[in-house]
Amino acid sequence: MALITDYLVQGGQMLLILLLAPLLTGWIRTLKAQLLRRRGPSPLQPYRDLLKLLRKDVVLADSASWLFRVAPYLIFAAIWVAAALVPTFASGLPFNWAADLIAIVALLGTARFFLALAGLDTGTSFGGIGASREMMIASLAEPAMLMIVFTLSLLAGTTELSAVARFMLNADVGLRVSLALALLALVMVAIAENARVPVDNPATHLELTMVHEAMVLEYSGRHLALIELAASLKLLLYLSLLGCIFAPWGMTTAGEDLTAYLTGVAAYLAKLGLGGFLLALFETRIAKMRVFRVDQFLGMALMLGLLGALLLFVSRSL
């Protein structure tokens, strides 16, 4: 009976992140509009947009191949699986053995690969520009992410997220400079991976600045709905990672009663709300940088991750 309950909770977590992803995107858009003294859309607007896209017919370019049709489903599946593996309100669930940081990085890289191929498939100039920029960002973001994973694995002794969360809840961890550097590096990687300001502006369609939007200009209907939902899931994934690793407070464990699960859900919602507010505040206080400066931004994230790992080596050798 306990195993069935754990599987139900695991399924509930997968459904929860799927339902919360558009709400998180709408929450950030509403906050940004209010911070700029505009009324802005409702936080529920992304749900309406997705339903509208699902009702529309798909328009395909004559030059599109089978890959262009299949890519949205592969992208959505890879990102949803990666987001579902991250412990949100409970740890120790049946699928947590697969919640490995390296596996999540691999799933995100797979989704990025198919998105870039889809951008190149139709042969448009915008798709090619967006795909080339996406691969440029990925070539710098993935090494930085792996250095963050290496730092955490050295500290916690594992790359499994449930074990990392339990380790971070230990009072003996204390304040570490290496953790602060890894946190800052992960925030920078999350901004770049989600095409947020200052790396990219998700609200623009200017050909000289856009990265993600350039690759999906040819999509419509349910295909575009899947890609937009996958982008929202990716943003929620990174906020969940930050909460799971660096702020695991309020997270319960498998086998607890309903009250403990509801407390964990409430804590998770509070973390998402705070993360969305901080992101909206950051984006309204900073300007977008030039594309040719993105390598410096991500290079700094890579160096921060490397410094965090080196500090752990030095502190253990003393």
C-alpha positions in Angstrom: 0.0 0.0 0.0 2.9 2.4 0.8 4.5 1.7 -2.5 1.2 2.5 -4.4 0.9 5.7 -2.4 4.5 6.7 -3.4 3.7 6.1 -7.0 0.6 8.2 -6.7 2.6 11.0 -5.2 5.2 10.7 -7.9 2.5 11.0 -10.5 1.0 13.9 -8.7 4.4 15.7 -8.8 4.7 15.1 -12.5 1.2 16.6 -13.0 1.8 19.4 -10.6 4.9 20.8 -12.5 3.0 20.5 -15.8 0.1 22.6 -14.5 2.4 25.1 -12.7 4.8 25.8 -15.6 2.4 28.2 -17.5 1.3 29.8 -14.2 5.0 30.6 -13.4 5.5 32.2 -16.8 2.3 34.3 -16.4 3.3 35.3 -12.8 6.7 36.6 -14.0 5.1 38.5 -16.9 2.5 40.1 -14.6 5.1 41.1 -12.1 7.3 42.7 -14.8 4.4 44.7 -16.1 3.5 46.0 -12.6 7.1 46.8 -11.8 7.1 48.9 -15.1 3.9 50.6 -14.0 1.8 48.8 -16.5 -1.3 46.8 -16.0 -0.1 43.8 -17.8 -1.7 40.4 -18.6 -3.3 38.1 -16.1 -1.1 35.3 -14.7 -3.5 32.9 -16.3 -2.9 34.3 -19.8 -0.4 31.5 -20.8 -3.1 28.9 -20.3 -5.4 30.8 -22.7 -2.6 31.1 -25.2 -1.9 27.4 -25.1 -5.6 26.5 -25.5 -5.9 28.9 -28.4 -2.8 27.3 -30.1 -4.1 23.8 -29.5 -7.3 24.7 -31.4 -5.5 26.0 -34.4 -4.4 24.0 -37.4 -0.7 23.3 -38.0 0.8 25.1 -41.0 3.9 23.4 -42.3 6.5 24.8 -44.7 7.0 23.0 -48.0 10.6 22.4 -47.2 9.9 20.9 -43.7 10.9 17.3 -43.2 9.7 14.7 -40.7 12.1 16.0 -38.2 10.3 19.3 -38.1 7.1 17.6 -37.2 8.5 15.2 -34.6 10.9 17.7 -32.8 8.2 19.5 -30.7 7.1 16.2 -29.2 10.7 15.1 -28.5 11.6 18.5 -27.0 8.5 18.5 -24.7 9.0 14.9 -23.6 12.7 15.4 -22.8 12.2 18.6 -20.8 9.1 17.2 -19.0 11.0 14.1 -17.9 13.9 16.2 -16.7 11.6 18.5 -14.8 9.7 15.6 -13.3 13.0 14.1 -12.0 13.8 17.1 -9.8 12.4 16.6 -6.3 10.0 19.5 -5.6 7.9 19.0 -2.5 9.1 15.4 -1.5 12.2 13.4 -1.8 12.8 9.6 -1.8 10.0 9.0 -4.3 10.2 5.9 -6.6 11.8 7.7 -9.5 14.3 9.7 -7.5 17.0 7.1 -8.2 17.0 8.6 -11.7 17.1 12.2 -10.5 20.7 12.6 -11.2 22.2 15.9 -12.1 24.2 14.5 -15.0 21.0 12.8 -16.4 19.1 16.1 -16.2 21.9 17.9 -18.1 21.9 15.2 -20.7 18.1 15.5 -21.2 18.3 19.2 -21.5 21.1 18.9 -24.1 18.9 16.4 -26.1 16.0 18.9 -26.1 18.4 21.7 -27.2 19.8 19.5 -30.0 16.4 18.8 -31.5 15.4 22.4 -31.2 18.4 23.6 -33.1 17.9 20.9 -35.8 14.2 22.0 -36.1 15.4 25.6 -36.6 17.7 24.6 -39.4 15.3 22.2 -41.0 13.2 24.7 -42.9 16.2 26.5 -44.3 15.2 30.0 -43.3 17.8 32.6 -42.3 16.1 33.3 -39.0 16.2 29.6 -38.0 19.9 29.4 -38.9 20.8 32.5 -36.9 18.8 31.2 -33.9 20.3 27.7 -34.1 23.9 29.0 -34.4 23.4 31.3 -31.4 21.8 28.6 -29.4 24.7 26.2 -30.0 27.2 29.0 -29.1 25.4 29.5 -25.8 25.2 25.8 -25.2 28.9 25.3 -25.8 29.6 27.6 -22.9 26.6 26.9 -20.6 27.1 23.1 -20.5 30.7 23.1 -19.3 29.7 25.6 -16.6 26.8 23.4 -15.6 29.1 20.4 -15.4 31.5 22.3 -13.2 28.6 23.1 -10.9 27.6 19.4 -10.8 31.3 18.5 -10.1 31.4 21.0 -7.2 28.2 19.6 -5.6 29.3 16.0 -6.1 32.6 16.7 -4.3 30.7 18.3 -1.4 27.8 15.9 -1.1 29.5 12.8 -2.4 26.8 12.1 -5.0 25.0 13.6 -7.9 21.6 12.3 -6.9 19.3 15.2 -6.1 17.5 13.6 -3.2 20.8 12.8 -1.5 22.1 16.3 -2.2 18.9 17.9 -0.7 19.3 15.7 2.5 23.0 16.8 2.7 22.1 20.4 2.4 19.6 20.1 5.2 22.4 18.9 7.5 23.5 21.5 10.0 27.1 20.7 9.5 27.2 22.1 6.0 27.3 25.7 7.2 28.2 28.7 5.0 30.7 27.8 2.3 32.3 30.0 -0.3 32.3 27.1 -2.8 28.5 26.8 -2.4 28.0 30.5 -2.9 30.1 30.4 -6.1 28.1 27.4 -7.4 24.8 29.1 -6.6 25.9 32.3 -8.5 27.1 30.2 -11.5 23.8 28.2 -11.6 21.8 31.4 -11.6 23.8 32.7 -14.5 23.5 29.4 -16.4 19.7 29.4 -15.8 19.4 32.9 -17.2 21.2 31.9 -20.3 19.5 28.5 -20.8 16.1 30.1 -20.5 16.9 33.0 -22.9 16.2 35.6 -20.2 17.5 39.1 -19.9 20.3 40.1 -20.2 21.2 37.2 -22.5 18.0 37.3 -24.5 14.7 39.1 -24.3 11.7 36.6 -24.4 9.3 39.4 -25.4 11.1 40.6 -28.5 11.0 39.4 -32.2 13.9 41.5 -33.5 16.1 39.5 -35.8 19.3 41.1 -34.5 18.7 40.0 -30.9 16.4 37.0 -30.7 17.8 33.5 -30.0 15.0 31.1 -29.0 12.2 32.9 -30.9 14.2 32.7 -34.1 14.2 28.9 -34.0 10.4 28.6 -33.5 9.1 31.2 -36.0 8.0 28.6 -38.4 5.9 26.6 -35.9 2.2 27.0 -35.4 -0.8 25.3 -33.8 -0.2 22.4 -31.4 3.5 22.3 -32.3 4.0 25.8 -31.1 1.9 25.1 -28.0 4.2 22.1 -27.1 7.4 24.2 -27.6 6.0 27.1 -25.5 5.0 24.7 -22.7 8.4 23.1 -22.9 10.0 26.5 -22.5 7.9 27.2 -19.4 8.8 23.8 -18.0 12.4 24.5 -18.5 12.2 27.7 -16.5 10.3 25.9 -13.7 13.0 23.1 -13.8 15.8 25.6 -13.1 13.9 27.3 -10.3 13.1 23.8 -8.9 16.8 22.9 -9.1 17.8 26.1 -7.1 15.2 25.3 -4.5 16.1 21.6 -4.2 19.8 22.2 -3.9 20.3 25.5 -2.2 16.9 25.9 -0.3 15.5 22.4 0.4 13.6 23.7 3.5 10.1 22.4 3.8 10.7 19.4 1.5 9.2 16.2 3.0 10.2 12.6 2.4 8.3 9.7 0.9 6.0 7.8 3.3 4.8 10.8 5.3 1.1 11.7 5.9 -1.0 14.0 3.8 -0.3 17.0 6.0 3.4 16.7 5.4 2.8 16.5 1.7 0.6 19.6 1.7 3.2 21.4 3.7 5.8 20.5 1.2 3.6 21.7 -1.7 3.0 25.0 0.1 6.8 25.5 0.6 7.5 24.6 -3.0 4.9 27.1 -4.2 6.4 29.8 -2.0 9.9 29.1 -3.5 8.5 29.4 -7.0 6.7 32.6 -6.2 9.8 34.1 -4.6 12.0 32.9 -7.5 9.6 34.4 -10.0 9.6 37.7 -8.2 13.4 37.9 -8.0 13.6 37.1 -11.7 11.1 39.8 -12.7 12.8 42.3 -10.5 16.2 41.5 -12.0 14.9 41.7 -15.6 13.4 45.2 -15.0 16.6 46.5 -13.4 19.1 45.4 -16.1 19.4 46.0 -19.9 20.0 43.3 -22.5 23.6 42.8 -23.4 25.0 42.4 -26.9 25.1 38.9 -28.3 28.9 39.1 -28.6 29.2 39.6 -24.9 27.3 36.4 -23.9 30.5 34.4 -24.1 32.0 36.7 -21.4 28.9 36.2 -19.2 28.9 32.4 -19.5 32.7 32.4 -19.2 32.3 34.0 -15.8 29.9 31.3 -14.8 32.4 28.7 -15.9 35.1 30.3 -13.8 32.9 30.5 -10.8 32.1 26.8 -11.0 35.8 26.0 -11.4 36.8 28.2 -8.5 34.1 26.5 -6.3 35.6 23.1 -7.1 39.2 24.3 -6.5 38.3 25.8 -3.2 36.9 22.4 -2.1 40.2 20.7 -3.1 42.2 23.3 -1.3 40.1 23.3 1.9 40.3 19.5 2.1 44.0 19.4 1.6 44.7 21.7 4.5 
